[in-house]
Amino acid sequence: MAPYHFTDLIGIRMRHTYTSLLTAQWIAPEVLSKQLDHARASFTMDFYRTVFNSERNSMTLEFTPKVS
């Protein structure tokens, strides 16, 4: 595998950020995979999907002990 040049890494990070932000907005994986020219939506989600803290926090249940 050939080493990446700095400008390649900037492009890769921008692509990753773009895809992560759109998946956080619940854009269909099939739409994203077509935009990124991937053969399968599963590859797009496996490679690019990031779970943001806001998503993690929204799925967390808060249990408050009931004091008598």
ZIURRA-V651804 format. One record per pair of residues at least 6 apart in sequence whose ideal C-beta (glycine too) atoms are under 6 Angstrom apart, sorted by sequence separation. I is the first residue (numbers start at 1). J is the second residue. D is the distance in whole Angstrom. If there is no record, write none. Layout:
BEGIN
I,J,D ; I,J,D
END
This chain:
BEGIN
38,44,5 ; 33,41,4 ; 36,44,6 ; 22,32,6 ; 30,41,5 ; 33,44,4 ; 29,41,4 ; 32,44,5 ; 19,32,6 ; 29,44,6 ; 29,45,5 ; 23,49,5 ; 24,52,5 ; 19,48,4 ; 20,50,4 ; 16,48,6
END
